[in-house]
Amino acid sequence: MSLLVIAHIYYSSNWEYLFDRLLNLNKYQCTYIFNLVNLQYDKKPILESISKNFPAAIVLNCSNHGRDIGGKLAGIDLSLKLNIPSDFTLIIHDKQSPHASTGLNWRNELFRIIENNELPTIFSIFEKNAKAGVIGSKKFLMTEYDFSTQRFKSFSEEILNKLIVEMNLKITNHQFIAGNVFWVRSAIIRNFFSKFSPLQIRAKLEHGNALDFHKGTQIHSWERIFSWLANIYDYEIVGI
């Protein structure tokens, strides 16, 4: 079993909490791609930690264009260009959500999928359930789609419908993991993003701290589509 980690790092301090838990993956055959956002703070402590704890890691320095979704797309693009072999991919970022009062609790629950006591369960699910395509926090497994009206209860409805049509996405289950932190079968990532360029998608994402409290965004639309990839390829999302 081989693993790929694509991690987007934005905050000047929150990365330590993430790195402490990523160390749990070092017992496996694991390739790390870190995107360090090109912000004006000292990167030396982060780079020293990567050099010490993840010495073979690949480090990108991208802008925060598209926030964590943009950073993850840049990492996916590189993994495809380098043809990095993997069975399962971890999509993650140093989540903090300062705009939400429960942001850190949200982060802690999402990060449960990289805790030592959860990893054997997750890999066992993938091994025993051939339909399991994405695994993440059950607590944040959500849907905004109302089948009775065939509409999304989301400010991003118009953007979502446009993307679904443009890419001819066949979706029967609109559940997604709010927070966009999950394990996924790498074949799903390779199949989809070999067809749809990650960098072209990234180019259309919003700049700045785009939020979806009052209007839809490409960023939050792709947060949903990332999870829907399982359903698109006839897999399921499994919450733990």
C-alpha positions in Angstrom: 0.0 0.0 0.0 1.4 3.4 -1.0 0.0 6.8 0.1 0.1 10.3 -1.2 -0.4 13.4 1.0 -1.4 16.7 -0.6 -1.3 19.3 2.1 -2.0 23.1 1.8 -0.3 25.2 4.4 -1.5 28.8 4.9 -1.2 29.8 8.6 2.0 30.8 10.3 1.4 28.6 13.4 -1.4 26.0 12.7 0.9 23.8 10.6 2.4 22.4 13.8 -0.9 20.7 14.8 -1.1 19.2 11.4 2.5 18.0 11.2 2.3 16.3 14.6 -0.5 14.1 13.2 1.0 13.6 9.7 3.9 11.9 11.5 1.5 9.0 12.1 1.7 8.3 8.3 5.5 7.9 8.3 5.1 4.2 9.2 3.7 3.7 5.7 5.1 4.2 2.3 4.1 7.8 1.9 4.9 10.6 -0.5 4.3 14.2 0.7 3.5 17.3 -1.3 3.3 20.5 0.7 2.1 23.7 -0.7 3.4 26.6 1.4 1.5 29.7 0.6 3.8 32.6 -0.4 2.9 34.9 2.4 5.1 37.4 4.3 6.1 35.3 7.3 9.2 33.4 8.2 9.0 30.0 6.5 12.2 28.7 8.1 10.6 26.8 11.0 8.2 25.1 8.6 11.0 24.1 6.2 13.1 22.9 9.0 10.3 20.7 10.3 9.7 19.3 6.8 13.4 18.6 6.4 13.6 16.8 9.7 10.3 14.9 9.7 9.4 14.5 6.0 12.8 14.6 4.3 11.7 13.3 0.9 8.8 15.7 0.7 8.1 17.9 -2.4 7.6 21.6 -1.4 5.6 24.0 -3.6 5.4 27.8 -3.1 2.2 29.0 -4.6 0.0 32.0 -4.0 -3.2 31.6 -2.0 -5.3 31.9 -5.2 -8.3 29.7 -4.6 -7.5 29.3 -0.9 -6.9 25.6 0.1 -8.8 24.3 -3.0 -6.3 26.1 -5.3 -3.4 24.8 -3.3 -4.7 21.3 -3.5 -5.2 21.6 -7.2 -1.6 22.7 -7.7 -0.5 19.7 -5.7 -2.7 17.3 -7.7 -1.3 18.7 -10.9 2.3 18.1 -9.8 1.5 14.6 -8.7 0.1 13.8 -12.1 3.0 15.4 -13.9 5.5 13.4 -11.8 3.4 10.3 -12.1 3.6 9.6 -8.4 2.3 6.1 -7.7 -0.2 5.7 -4.8 -3.2 3.7 -3.8 -4.8 6.3 -1.5 -4.5 10.1 -1.3 -5.0 12.3 1.7 -6.4 15.8 0.8 -5.8 18.1 3.7 -5.0 21.6 4.8 -4.1 23.4 8.0 -7.7 24.3 8.7 -8.4 27.0 11.2 -11.6 28.8 10.1 -11.1 32.0 12.1 -14.5 33.2 10.8 -16.3 30.4 12.7 -16.5 30.2 16.5 -16.3 26.4 16.3 -13.4 26.4 13.8 -10.8 24.5 15.9 -13.4 21.9 16.9 -14.2 21.5 13.2 -10.5 21.1 12.5 -9.9 18.5 15.2 -12.9 16.4 14.0 -11.7 16.5 10.4 -8.2 15.6 11.4 -9.4 12.5 13.2 -8.8 10.6 10.0 -5.0 10.8 10.5 -5.0 9.8 14.2 -3.2 6.5 14.9 -6.2 4.8 16.3 -8.3 5.5 13.1 -5.8 4.7 10.4 -6.2 0.9 10.6 -10.0 1.2 10.4 -9.8 3.5 7.4 -7.4 1.3 5.4 -9.5 -1.8 6.4 -12.6 -0.1 5.0 -10.9 0.6 1.7 -9.6 -3.0 1.6 -12.9 -4.7 2.4 -15.4 -2.4 0.8 -14.7 -2.1 -2.9 -17.3 0.7 -3.2 -15.6 2.9 -0.6 -14.1 5.8 -2.6 -13.8 8.6 -0.1 -13.5 8.4 3.7 -13.9 11.4 6.0 -15.5 12.6 9.2 -19.1 11.4 9.5 -19.9 14.4 11.6 -19.3 16.7 8.6 -20.8 14.5 5.9 -23.5 16.8 4.6 -25.8 17.5 1.6 -27.5 20.7 0.3 -29.5 19.0 -2.4 -33.2 18.8 -2.1 -34.5 15.9 -4.3 -38.1 17.1 -4.0 -37.3 20.4 -5.7 -34.1 19.2 -7.5 -32.3 22.3 -6.2 -29.4 23.1 -4.0 -30.0 25.0 -0.8 -26.8 26.9 -1.3 -25.7 30.3 -2.6 -23.4 28.4 -5.0 -26.4 26.7 -6.7 -26.0 28.6 -10.0 -22.2 27.9 -10.2 -22.7 24.2 -9.3 -25.3 23.7 -11.9 -23.1 25.4 -14.5 -20.1 23.2 -13.6 -22.2 20.0 -13.6 -23.4 20.8 -17.1 -20.0 21.9 -18.5 -18.3 18.7 -17.3 -21.3 16.4 -17.8 -21.1 15.1 -14.3 -23.6 12.3 -13.4 -24.3 12.7 -9.7 -26.9 10.6 -7.8 -25.6 11.3 -4.3 -24.8 14.9 -3.4 -23.2 14.3 0.0 -19.9 16.1 0.6 -17.4 16.4 3.5 -17.6 20.0 4.7 -14.1 21.2 5.2 -12.6 19.2 2.3 -10.4 16.9 4.4 -10.6 13.3 3.4 -8.9 10.1 2.1 -9.7 9.1 -1.5 -8.7 6.3 -3.8 -5.9 7.8 -5.9 -7.4 6.2 -9.1 -10.4 8.6 -8.7 -8.1 11.6 -8.6 -6.0 10.4 -11.5 -9.1 9.6 -13.7 -10.9 12.9 -13.1 -8.0 15.3 -13.2 -6.4 13.7 -16.2 -9.5 14.7 -18.0 -10.0 18.1 -16.4 -6.8 20.2 -15.9 -6.3 21.1 -12.2 -4.5 24.3 -13.2 -7.2 25.4 -15.6 -9.8 24.8 -12.8 -7.5 26.7 -10.4 -7.3 29.7 -12.7 -11.0 30.2 -12.5 -11.1 30.3 -8.7 -11.6 33.5 -6.7 -8.7 35.5 -5.3 -8.6 36.7 -1.7 -10.5 35.4 1.3 -13.7 34.5 -0.7 -16.5 33.4 1.6 -20.0 32.0 0.6 -22.1 33.6 3.3 -24.0 35.8 0.9 -23.1 34.7 -2.6 -21.8 31.6 -4.3 -18.1 31.0 -5.2 -16.1 28.7 -7.5 -14.1 27.7 -4.4 -17.0 26.4 -2.4 -18.5 24.8 -5.4 -15.3 22.8 -5.9 -15.3 21.9 -2.2 -18.5 20.0 -3.0 -17.3 18.5 -6.3 -14.1 17.1 -4.7 -16.3 14.8 -2.6 -18.7 14.1 -5.4 -15.9 12.5 -7.4 -16.5 9.3 -5.5 -20.2 9.2 -6.8 -19.2 10.2 -10.3 -17.0 7.1 -10.6 -19.6 4.9 -8.9 -18.0 4.8 -5.5 -19.4 5.9 -2.1 -18.5 8.3 0.6 -17.9 6.6 3.9 -18.2 8.6 7.2 -16.3 7.4 10.3 
